[in-house]
Structure formats: structure tokens, C-alpha cells
């Protein structure tokens, strides 16, 4: 729930940040901050726990268990490397599609469209031999109606920004599944740190070739970076460093379906943030779409579906 709250208000920060810098610079910087904040946390955690344990045992294992730098060497390095690369790649796609979409749509609408990943999780789970029940398919149909009310114009066209955010939602669904796969094999905080490092590297690599296409500001400058700094700090330290780590830790003790139900509330927090901080408003039709989409999210995640989440 805390992750959902942090992410919901992050839509506001992401939307405001796009007024000053490009999406790939924004995501490259925020995920780099997320990785650095987790490295700092692991060093502090390791320093706090290492003393008594190392004195008693005097071994490398004691330092690894404490969470210091040696933990990266003693842990299953292959699983951590695979998890960091795959989770980072999916995170790169999901976060940058979302960030690009926020150039063209509102924080409130982006929050609800992104929430569709909750329904996509069990659908994608079909390929992992997860069982899908009737309530999931009913949720998909209801979400389609809600998406029509929220996004489609009278000429039956979906706005470009909404469509891009929808692509991002598909990758967020994949991210839930790959996190669930690896977090049971490696430490959640180290996995988060690794995926942020991969996402940051990929974002900065793409930035010189793509950012100019989506920037609303005239050019990347120190003035613009400083103007976007509050949004970058919030999304880097809280949304990335804290939010994704809380997600990974929570998923260690809850199946993907249960986690999806809780995290679906980020759409509500996104609307609250957009209303309070950006003055965003919904039309009557858009409000109906939000209600239908949120109902679809809850319907698709009823306990009936949760019992069959794993086969």
C-alpha cells in the first residue's frame, strides 16, 4: 500500500518533470539515484549488523549476510545477474513508455491506464501455466469499456499519449511476473539495485538519440535540470529507491495476484495528486471510465482468481 501511495503521487512529479527535461534523461537520472540510495542503505545496514556477527564468526559469510558489499559476491551471482538484467530491461521499457506518454497526457489518466497492468498480470500468466478464471475475463471486458470512456474520442481514436502509456502498462505487467520469479531466489534490495543500474544505463544510452523528439523544453540545460530536480529527487529516492524495493519485499510474502490488488490503488493516489497539485479535472465520461476501470481491476483480482494464480 505504501508503494502504491508513493507511485500514485509520482505521476505528478513525472508529469511536471517533463516540462523541463526529456523522458530518457529523467528516467536515467531517477533510476541512478534509486540505485545509489539502495547502495547507501545496504552499506548502512551492513555496518549496523556486521560488528557483532563478524566478531562472533569472523567469516566472509557473516559480512555477506549482514548486507555489505561482500553480499554481492557470496550470493548466487548468476541469479542476481540474470534477475538484474531481465528486470532492468523490462523496467526500462515500462518506465520510458510511461514517461513518454506523460508528455502528451495527464497524470490522472496515466494513473488509471497504467492500472490495467493489474489485469494483464494473470493474462500473461497463461504463458507460465497459471490458471485463469472467469472473473479475469469479465474484468478484461469491463476494462475495455472503461478504457473507451476514458481515452477514445468520438472519432474512435485513442490519444497518442494514452496509447503510449497503455504500452507501458503491458511492460509493468511483465515486470510484476519477472520480479516474482527472481525475488524468491535473491535478496530483494540487491535485485532492485541491480535493475535500477541496468535501467539507468540503458536510458542514458538511448538519451542522445531519442530525448529531443519528446522534449517540451527547448533544450537540455543546467537551468532545466535544476527546475526538474525536485521531481527527479522524489521519483529517484522515493518512487524508485523506496517504492520498487517495498514492492519486491512485499512480493516475497504475497503472490502476484494479491500484490496486484493492493498496488492497483496507485491509480486512486494518482488522481488525488493530479487534482490537488496540478489542478487536473475529469469530464463526466472520463470519470465513468475511471470507475469502470477500477471496478475491472478489483473484479479481475477476486479471491477466486487468486486461488488459481499458481499451478
C-alpha positions in Angstrom: 0.0 0.0 0.0 2.9 2.4 0.8 4.4 1.6 -2.6 1.0 2.4 -4.3 0.8 5.7 -2.5 4.4 6.7 -3.4 3.8 5.7 -7.1 0.5 7.4 -7.3 1.9 10.8 -6.3 4.9 10.1 -8.5 2.7 10.6 -11.6 2.5 14.2 -10.6 6.3 14.5 -10.3 6.8 12.7 -13.6 4.3 14.9 -15.4 5.9 18.1 -14.0 9.4 16.9 -14.7 8.6 16.6 -18.4 8.2 20.3 -18.7 11.9 20.7 -18.3 13.8 17.6 -19.4 13.4 14.6 -21.7 12.0 11.3 -20.7 15.2 9.2 -21.0 17.3 11.8 -19.1 14.6 11.8 -16.4 14.5 8.0 -16.1 18.2 7.6 -16.4 18.8 10.1 -13.5 16.0 8.8 -11.3 17.0 5.2 -11.5 20.6 6.1 -11.0 19.5 7.9 -7.8 17.4 4.8 -6.9 20.4 2.5 -7.2 22.7 4.8 -5.3 20.2 5.2 -2.5 20.0 1.4 -2.1 23.8 1.1 -2.1 23.9 3.6 0.7 21.1 1.7 2.5 23.0 -1.6 2.2 26.2 -0.1 3.4 24.4 1.3 6.5 22.6 -1.9 7.1 25.9 -3.8 6.7 27.7 -1.6 9.1 25.0 -1.9 11.7 24.9 -5.7 11.6 28.4 -6.6 10.8 30.0 -5.8 14.2 28.5 -8.4 16.5 28.2 -11.1 13.8 31.7 -10.7 12.5 33.2 -10.7 16.0 31.4 -13.9 16.8 32.2 -15.7 13.5 35.0 -13.7 11.8 34.0 -15.1 8.4 33.1 -13.7 5.0 29.6 -15.2 5.3 28.9 -13.0 8.3 29.6 -9.9 6.2 27.6 -11.2 3.3 24.6 -12.0 5.5 24.8 -8.5 7.0 24.2 -7.0 3.6 27.5 -5.3 2.9 29.4 -5.3 -0.4 30.6 -8.9 0.1 26.9 -9.9 -0.2 27.1 -9.4 -3.9 29.9 -11.9 -4.1 28.6 -14.6 -1.8 25.0 -14.6 -3.1 24.1 -16.7 -6.1 25.7 -14.4 -8.6 24.2 -16.0 -11.7 20.6 -15.5 -10.4 21.3 -11.9 -9.4 22.9 -11.1 -12.7 20.1 -12.7 -14.7 17.4 -11.0 -12.5 19.1 -7.6 -12.6 19.4 -7.7 -16.4 15.9 -9.0 -17.2 14.1 -6.9 -14.6 16.1 -3.9 -15.6 15.3 -4.4 -19.3 11.6 -4.7 -18.6 11.7 -1.7 -16.2 13.5 0.3 -18.9 10.7 -0.4 -21.4 7.8 0.2 -18.9 9.1 3.3 -17.3 10.1 5.0 -20.5 6.9 4.3 -22.4 5.1 5.7 -19.4 7.4 8.7 -19.2 7.0 9.5 -22.9 3.2 9.1 -22.6 3.1 11.7 -19.8 4.4 14.3 -22.2 1.0 14.0 -24.0 -1.5 13.0 -21.3 -2.4 14.0 -17.8 -1.1 12.4 -14.6 -4.6 11.3 -13.6 -5.4 9.5 -16.9 -1.9 7.9 -16.9 -2.5 6.5 -13.4 -5.7 4.7 -14.5 -4.4 3.5 -17.8 -1.3 2.1 -16.1 -3.5 0.3 -13.6 -4.5 -2.0 -16.4 -1.3 -3.9 -15.8 -3.1 -5.5 -12.9 -5.5 -7.3 -15.3 -2.7 -8.1 -17.7 -0.7 -10.0 -15.0 -2.9 -13.1 -14.9 -3.4 -13.0 -18.7 0.3 -13.0 -19.2 0.5 -15.7 -16.6 -1.2 -18.1 -19.0 2.2 -18.5 -20.7 3.6 -19.5 -17.3 0.8 -22.1 -16.9 -1.2 -20.1 -14.4 -4.9 -20.8 -14.3 -7.3 -18.0 -15.4 -10.8 -17.9 -14.1 -14.0 -16.3 -15.4 -13.7 -13.1 -13.3 -10.4 -12.2 -15.0 -12.0 -12.3 -18.4 -15.0 -10.3 -17.1 -12.6 -7.8 -15.8 -10.9 -7.5 -19.2 -14.3 -6.8 -20.9 -15.2 -4.2 -18.2 -11.8 -2.6 -18.5 -12.2 -2.3 -22.3 -15.4 -0.3 -21.8 -13.8 1.8 -19.2 -10.8 2.5 -21.5 -13.2 3.5 -24.2 -14.9 6.1 -21.9 -11.6 7.4 -20.6 -9.4 7.5 -23.7 -11.3 7.2 -27.0 -12.6 10.3 -28.8 -15.9 10.5 -30.7 -14.0 9.5 -33.9 -12.9 6.3 -32.2 -9.3 7.3 -31.9 -7.2 6.8 -28.8 -4.9 9.8 -28.0 -1.2 9.1 -28.7 -0.2 9.8 -25.1 -2.8 7.4 -23.7 -1.7 4.6 -26.2 1.9 5.0 -25.2 1.0 4.7 -21.5 -1.0 1.6 -22.4 2.1 0.0 -24.0 3.9 0.8 -20.8 1.2 -0.9 -18.8 2.0 -4.2 -20.7 5.6 -4.0 -19.6 4.6 -3.2 -16.0 2.6 -6.5 -16.0 5.7 -8.3 -17.2 7.7 -6.6 -14.5 5.4 -8.0 -11.8 6.0 -11.5 -13.1 9.8 -11.3 -13.5 10.1 -9.7 -10.1 8.0 -12.6 -8.6 10.3 -15.1 -10.3 13.6 -13.7 -9.1 12.7 -12.2 -5.7 12.4 -15.7 -4.2 15.9 -16.6 -5.3 17.9 -13.4 -4.5 17.7 -10.6 -1.9 15.0 -8.1 -2.8 17.1 -5.0 -2.2 20.1 -6.2 -4.2 17.7 -7.2 -7.0 16.2 -3.7 -7.0 19.6 -2.1 -7.0 20.7 -4.2 -10.0 17.6 -3.5 -12.0 17.9 0.3 -11.4 21.5 0.2 -12.6 20.6 -1.6 -15.8 17.6 0.7 -16.5 19.7 3.8 -15.9 22.5 2.6 -18.2 20.0 1.8 -21.0 18.2 5.1 -20.6 21.4 7.2 -20.8 22.5 5.2 -23.8 19.3 6.0 -25.7 19.0 9.6 -24.4 21.2 11.3 -27.1 19.2 9.7 -29.9 15.6 10.0 -28.6 15.1 12.6 -26.0 14.9 15.6 -28.3 11.9 14.1 -30.0 9.8 14.2 -26.8 11.1 17.3 -25.0 8.7 20.2 -24.4 11.6 22.4 -23.3 13.8 23.9 -26.0 16.9 22.0 -24.9 18.6 20.3 -22.1 20.3 22.8 -19.9 21.5 23.3 -16.3 18.6 25.6 -15.7 16.1 23.0 -16.9 17.8 20.2 -14.9 17.6 22.3 -11.7 14.0 23.1 -12.4 13.3 19.3 -12.7 15.4 18.4 -9.7 12.6 18.2 -7.1 10.7 15.8 -9.3 13.8 13.8 -10.1 14.7 13.5 -6.4 11.2 12.4 -5.4 11.0 9.8 -8.1 14.6 8.7 -7.7 14.8 8.3 -3.9 11.1 7.5 -3.0 9.5 6.1 -6.2 12.5 4.1 -7.4 14.6 3.5 -4.3 11.8 3.0 -1.8 8.7 2.1 -3.8 10.2 -0.7 -6.0 12.1 -2.1 -3.1 8.9 -2.2 -0.9 7.2 -3.9 -3.9 9.9 -6.6 -4.1 9.9 -7.2 -0.4 6.1 -7.3 -0.3 6.0 -9.8 -3.2 8.3 -12.1 -1.3 5.4 -12.8 1.1 2.4 -12.4 -1.2 1.5 -14.0 -4.6 1.4 -11.8 -7.7 -2.4 -11.6 -7.6 -2.6 -10.3 -4.0 0.2 -7.8 -4.7 -1.7 -6.6 -7.8 -4.9 -5.9 -5.8 -3.0 -3.7 -3.3 -0.9 -1.9 -5.9 -4.0 -1.1 -8.0 -4.7 1.7 -5.6 -1.9 3.7 -7.1 -4.4 4.9 -9.7 -6.5 6.5 -6.9 -3.5 8.2 -5.4 -2.6 9.5 -8.9 -6.0 11.1 -9.3 -5.7 12.7 -5.8 -2.3 14.0 -6.6 -3.3 15.4 -10.0 -6.3 17.1 -8.5 -4.5 18.6 -5.5 -1.2 19.6 -7.1 -1.8 20.0 -10.8 -5.5 21.1 -10.8 -6.5 18.3 -13.2 -10.2 17.5 -13.7 -12.2 14.7 -15.3 -15.2 15.1 -17.6 -18.3 13.0 -16.7 -17.4 10.4 -19.3 -13.8 10.2 -18.2 -14.9 9.8 -14.6 -17.2 6.9 -15.7 -14.3 5.3 -17.4 -12.2 5.6 -14.3 -14.9 3.9 -12.2 -15.3 1.1 -14.7 -11.6 0.5 -15.0 -11.1 0.4 -11.2 -14.1 -2.0 -10.9 -12.5 -4.2 -13.6 -9.2 -4.2 -11.7 -10.9 -5.4 -8.5 -13.1 -7.9 -10.3 -10.2 -9.5 -12.1 -8.4 -10.0 -8.7 -11.2 -11.5 -6.7 -10.1 -14.4 -4.4 -11.5 -16.9 -7.0 -8.7 -15.9 -9.4 -6.1 -15.8 -6.6 -6.6 -19.4 -5.7 -5.6 -20.4 -9.2 -2.7 -17.9 -9.5 -0.2 -20.7 -9.3 -0.5 -24.2 -10.8 
